[in-house]
Amino acid sequence: MSQLHPSAIIAETAVIGEDCVVGPFCIVGPDVVLGKGVTLKSHVVVDGDTHIGDGTTVFSFAVIGEIPQDLKFGGEKSRVRIGARNRIREHVTINLGTKGGGSETRIGDDNLLMAGCHVAHDAQVGNRVVIVNSVAVAGHCVIEDDVIIGGLSGVHQWVRIGQGAIIGALSMVTHDVIPHGLVVGPRGELDGLNLVGLKRKGVPRADITALRAAFLAIKDGEGTLHDRAERLKAELDSDYVRQMVDFILGESDRGLLTPR
């Protein structure tokens, strides 16, 4: 049995899963699907072709599935897909995708989106990501698993942030961030590795040592960043280093944030 507050406005064609709670003054649009055990606290707007996964909680005044803030958007069909067990706090906004970006904004499982943050059209957010208060993630960004983005930061459109990276508060990130990278400063600079995060995750010491050596080779080696990564590719002895090298050699729209 779901609990639907009498003041909530729920379209007849919306799909409400078992054990959902839709609080007072919420609005749920006709193409919305709520999985099992989803909670909309109060004054939440969910519209568009939006699916929210099991056990997710959306707090007051969040707006999910509204049209993109993109002047090129022409009303084409697009969607939002949100996974399970997410916590989406007050005043968060998550926009629909656009035709130019694959038509889908996607958020994985077990994420925490803190109050006032924005996830723009066609962004792809992985699992166990923490996006802190008032962060703006622009369109077409890719945020991989286990990333932390500090408060009041901004991520430029088309930027990739690799798995396990951490972005310090008040940073503007304009280029791709390598997996497990540490970014600090108002104009974000790559300042090292997220060693605290690696240790908390229980990464073996040998892999951490290999990552540190690889980072120094990329930072101080001869040739371009691409050349240094290609040389590392021939010497891989760690899955974590392989992940970093593959990320550097992968397709990029913005280029990489280089070590300072």
RODO-2510 file (C-alpha; in nm, 4 decimals, decimal comma):
residues 260
     n   res          X          Y          Z
     1     m     0,0000     0,0000     0,0000
     2     s     0,1305     0,3446    -0,0971
     3     q     0,0560     0,6596     0,0991
     4     l    -0,0665     0,9387    -0,1302
     5     h    -0,1459     1,2675     0,0387
     6     p    -0,4839     1,4101    -0,0689
     7     s    -0,3259     1,7445    -0,1647
     8     a    -0,0810     1,5786    -0,4087
     9     i    -0,1633     1,6067    -0,7804
    10     i    -0,0843     1,2748    -0,9485
    11     a    -0,1608     1,2175    -1,3165
    12     e    -0,3852     0,9203    -1,3855
    13     t    -0,1256     0,7551    -1,6101
    14     a     0,1640     0,7915    -1,3648
    15     v     0,2921     0,4596    -1,2307
    16     i     0,3307     0,4494    -0,8522
    17     g     0,5108     0,1458    -0,7123
    18     e     0,4398    -0,0423    -0,3917
    19     d     0,5050     0,1253    -0,0570
    20     c     0,5612     0,4714    -0,2061
    21     v     0,4971     0,7891    -0,0085
    22     v     0,3853     1,0980    -0,2012
    23     g     0,3659     1,3870     0,0432
    24     p     0,1598     1,7037     0,0513
    25     f     0,1488     1,9338    -0,2514
    26     c     0,3642     1,7115    -0,4725
    27     i     0,3033     1,7059    -0,8489
    28     v     0,3636     1,3829    -1,0431
    29     g     0,3344     1,3990    -1,4214
    30     p     0,1700     1,1538    -1,6626
    31     d     0,4891     0,9808    -1,7832
    32     v     0,6478     0,9362    -1,4416
    33     v     0,7315     0,5947    -1,2965
    34     l     0,8127     0,5638    -0,9251
    35     g     0,9723     0,2364    -0,8171
    36     k     0,9019     0,0464    -0,4997
    37     g     0,9442     0,2413    -0,1777
    38     v     1,0093     0,5833    -0,3344
    39     t     0,9385     0,8786    -0,1044
    40     l     0,8531     1,2303    -0,2247
    41     k     0,8584     1,4400     0,0925
    42     s     0,6471     1,7459     0,0055
    43     h     0,6214     2,0121    -0,2693
    44     v     0,8240     1,7893    -0,5041
    45     v     0,7684     1,8201    -0,8803
    46     v     0,8432     1,5142    -1,0959
    47     d     0,7535     1,5557    -1,4612
    48     g     0,8540     1,4399    -1,8095
    49     d     0,9516     1,0844    -1,8976
    50     t     1,1126     1,0245    -1,5607
    51     h     1,1764     0,6946    -1,3821
    52     i     1,2918     0,6966    -1,0183
    53     g     1,4334     0,3725    -0,8800
    54     d     1,3422     0,1735    -0,5705
    55     g     1,4062     0,3212    -0,2290
    56     t     1,4970     0,6702    -0,3491
    57     t     1,3960     0,9658    -0,1303
    58     v     1,3342     1,3110    -0,2816
    59     f     1,3148     1,6008    -0,0379
    60     s     1,1010     1,9143    -0,0483
    61     f     1,1013     2,1554    -0,3438
    62     a     1,3161     1,9384    -0,5705
    63     v     1,2222     1,9539    -0,9411
    64     i     1,3001     1,6488    -1,1534
    65     g     1,2292     1,5972    -1,5225
    66     e     1,1605     1,9538    -1,6297
    67     i     1,2742     2,0686    -1,9751
    68     p     1,6461     2,1451    -2,0226
    69     q     1,7920     2,4907    -1,9801
    70     d     1,9201     2,4702    -2,3365
    71     l     1,7993     2,7084    -2,6068
    72     k     1,8508     2,4352    -2,8679
    73     f     1,5889     2,2163    -2,7056
    74     g     1,2932     2,1891    -2,9399
    75     g     1,0519     1,9855    -2,7336
    76     e     1,1842     1,6508    -2,8579
    77     k     1,1102     1,3406    -2,6538
    78     s     1,3773     1,2808    -2,3903
    79     r     1,4014     1,1311    -2,0446
    80     v     1,5502     1,1110    -1,6957
    81     r     1,6506     0,7779    -1,5438
    82     i     1,7395     0,7656    -1,1742
    83     g     1,8529     0,4469    -1,0019
    84     a     1,7886     0,3000    -0,6594
    85     r     1,8469     0,4247    -0,3038
    86     n     1,9388     0,7805    -0,3967
    87     r     1,8953     1,0722    -0,1588
    88     i     1,7965     1,3865    -0,3463
    89     r     1,7829     1,6794    -0,1074
    90     e     1,5937     2,0073    -0,1021
    91     h     1,5813     2,2301    -0,4133
    92     v     1,7785     1,9904    -0,6351
    93     t     1,7018     2,0237    -1,0076
    94     i     1,7563     1,7456    -1,2627
    95     n     1,6660     1,8200    -1,6259
    96     l     1,5566     1,6032    -1,9156
    97     g     1,8040     1,5103    -2,1877
    98     t     1,8302     1,6599    -2,5367
    99     k     1,8532     1,5165    -2,8854
   100     g     2,2109     1,6447    -2,9142
   101     g     2,3237     1,4537    -2,6064
   102     g     2,1593     1,1141    -2,6381
   103     s     1,8193     1,2271    -2,5050
   104     e     1,8830     1,0929    -2,1546
   105     t     1,9991     1,2289    -1,8217
   106     r     2,1043     0,9345    -1,6064
   107     i     2,1850     0,8990    -1,2366
   108     g     2,2943     0,5641    -1,0933
   109     d     2,2471     0,4080    -0,7498
   110     d     2,3280     0,5116    -0,3914
   111     n     2,4091     0,8743    -0,4660
   112     l     2,3705     1,1764    -0,2392
   113     l     2,2709     1,4998    -0,4130
   114     m     2,2788     1,7698    -0,1470
   115     a     2,0590     2,0771    -0,1251
   116     g     2,0458     2,3154    -0,4182
   117     c     2,2652     2,1266    -0,6639
   118     h     2,1825     2,1083    -1,0348
   119     v     2,2324     1,8210    -1,2786
   120     a     2,1835     1,9459    -1,6334
   121     h     2,0613     1,7779    -1,9511
   122     d     2,2344     1,4614    -2,0722
   123     a     2,4655     1,4380    -1,7698
   124     q     2,5659     1,0841    -1,6755
   125     v     2,6237     1,0318    -1,3023
   126     g     2,7509     0,6954    -1,1769
   127     n     2,7072     0,5229    -0,8413
   128     r     2,7952     0,6331    -0,4862
   129     v     2,8595     0,9907    -0,6003
   130     v     2,8320     1,2810    -0,3553
   131     i     2,7404     1,6175    -0,5071
   132     v     2,7567     1,8747    -0,2297
   133     n     2,5391     2,1833    -0,1757
   134     s     2,4919     2,4266    -0,4659
   135     v     2,7132     2,2403    -0,7143
   136     a     2,6291     2,2979    -1,0814
   137     v     2,6935     2,0031    -1,3142
   138     a     2,6546     2,1286    -1,6711
   139     g     2,5175     1,9457    -1,9717
   140     h     2,6776     1,6325    -2,1187
   141     c     2,9120     1,5783    -1,8209
   142     v     3,0166     1,2280    -1,7188
   143     i     3,0685     1,1753    -1,3458
   144     e     3,2027     0,8259    -1,2791
   145     d     3,1524     0,6145    -0,9643
   146     d     3,2654     0,7228    -0,6154
   147     v     3,3306     1,0887    -0,7064
   148     i     3,2908     1,3692    -0,4498
   149     i     3,2275     1,7236    -0,5751
   150     g     3,2722     1,9891    -0,3062
   151     g     3,0206     2,2625    -0,2334
   152     l     2,9671     2,5631    -0,4610
   153     s     3,1750     2,4053    -0,7387
   154     g     3,0953     2,4121    -1,1081
   155     v     3,1638     2,1482    -1,3733
   156     h     3,1887     2,2751    -1,7323
   157     q     2,9799     2,1080    -2,0022
   158     w     3,1248     1,7937    -2,1647
   159     v     3,3758     1,7396    -1,8800
   160     r     3,4516     1,3839    -1,7594
   161     i     3,5417     1,3207    -1,3952
   162     g     3,7046     0,9820    -1,3443
   163     q     3,6185     0,7272    -1,0785
   164     g     3,7159     0,8107    -0,7221
   165     a     3,8188     1,1704    -0,7950
   166     i     3,7537     1,4451    -0,5411
   167     i     3,6857     1,8091    -0,6277
   168     g     3,7536     2,0648    -0,3572
   169     a     3,4914     2,3233    -0,2672
   170     l     3,4620     2,6439    -0,4689
   171     s     3,6364     2,4934    -0,7725
   172     m     3,5552     2,5540    -1,1392
   173     v     3,6398     2,2368    -1,3335
   174     t     3,6900     2,3071    -1,7035
   175     h     3,8807     1,9957    -1,8159
   176     d     3,8619     1,6195    -1,7586
   177     v     3,9843     1,4879    -1,4232
   178     i     4,1757     1,1587    -1,4107
   179     p     4,0426     0,8733    -1,1925
   180     h     4,1329     0,9228    -0,8241
   181     g     4,2557     1,2759    -0,8974
   182     l     4,2493     1,5582    -0,6413
   183     v     4,1372     1,8988    -0,7721
   184     v     4,1705     2,2214    -0,5714
   185     g     4,1577     2,5944    -0,6302
   186     p     3,9056     2,8407    -0,7709
   187     r     4,0187     2,7554    -1,1248
   188     g     4,0490     2,3857    -1,0544
   189     e     4,4013     2,2428    -1,0748
   190     l     4,5031     1,8791    -1,0514
   191     d     4,7005     1,8719    -0,7278
   192     g     4,7644     1,5007    -0,6780
   193     l     4,5692     1,1865    -0,5982
   194     n     4,2762     1,1254    -0,3655
   195     l     4,4908     0,9155    -0,1319
   196     v     4,2481     0,9437     0,1591
   197     g     3,9682     0,8064    -0,0565
   198     l     4,1856     0,5216    -0,1834
   199     k     4,2829     0,4211     0,1703
   200     r     3,9253     0,4407     0,2962
   201     k     3,8207     0,2155     0,0103
   202     g     4,0783    -0,0401     0,1184
   203     v     4,2866    -0,0255    -0,1996
   204     p     4,6042    -0,2383    -0,1520
   205     r     4,9210    -0,0488    -0,0714
   206     a     5,0904    -0,1874    -0,3849
   207     d     4,8213    -0,0330    -0,6053
   208     i     4,8438     0,3022    -0,4270
   209     t     5,2227     0,2997    -0,4708
   210     a     5,1818     0,2143    -0,8403
   211     l     4,9277     0,4945    -0,8836
   212     r     5,1589     0,7474    -0,7195
   213     a     5,4458     0,6429    -0,9449
   214     a     5,2209     0,6648    -1,2504
   215     f     5,0996     1,0101    -1,1503
   216     l     5,4570     1,1356    -1,1145
   217     a     5,5447     0,9874    -1,4539
   218     i     5,2514     1,1692    -1,6112
   219     k     5,3338     1,4901    -1,4259
   220     d     5,7083     1,5120    -1,4890
   221     g     5,7854     1,2837    -1,7845
   222     e     5,9019     1,3896    -2,1289
   223     g     5,6705     1,4524    -2,4227
   224     t     5,3013     1,5293    -2,4248
   225     l     5,0571     1,3931    -2,1699
   226     h     4,9360     1,1487    -2,4338
   227     d     5,2951     1,0328    -2,4964
   228     r     5,3537     0,9749    -2,1256
   229     a     5,0330     0,7739    -2,0951
   230     e     5,1301     0,5601    -2,3961
   231     r     5,4633     0,4799    -2,2312
   232     l     5,2856     0,3838    -1,9095
   233     k     5,0564     0,1565    -2,1070
   234     a     5,3510    -0,0641    -2,1922
   235     e     5,4466    -0,0964    -1,8237
   236     l     5,1086    -0,1642    -1,6624
   237     d     5,1178    -0,3732    -1,3451
   238     s     4,8062    -0,2411    -1,1682
   239     d     4,4385    -0,2300    -1,2613
   240     y     4,4183     0,1160    -1,1052
   241     v     4,6996     0,2456    -1,3259
   242     r     4,5336     0,0810    -1,6256
   243     q     4,2128     0,2664    -1,5414
   244     m     4,4015     0,5975    -1,5303
   245     v     4,5825     0,5325    -1,8585
   246     d     4,2637     0,4246    -2,0369
   247     f     4,0918     0,7402    -1,9155
   248     i     4,3738     0,9653    -2,0414
   249     l     4,3807     0,7929    -2,3799
   250     g     4,0008     0,7902    -2,4088
   251     e     3,7883     1,0273    -2,6124
   252     s     3,7662     1,3764    -2,4658
   253     d     3,5706     1,6851    -2,5670
   254     r     3,7466     1,9197    -2,3249
   255     g     4,1009     1,7878    -2,2883
   256     l     4,2566     1,6825    -1,9611
   257     l     4,3278     1,8792    -1,6493
   258     t     4,7065     1,8499    -1,6244
   259     p     4,9042     1,8284    -1,2976
   260     r     5,0252     2,1640    -1,1739
***
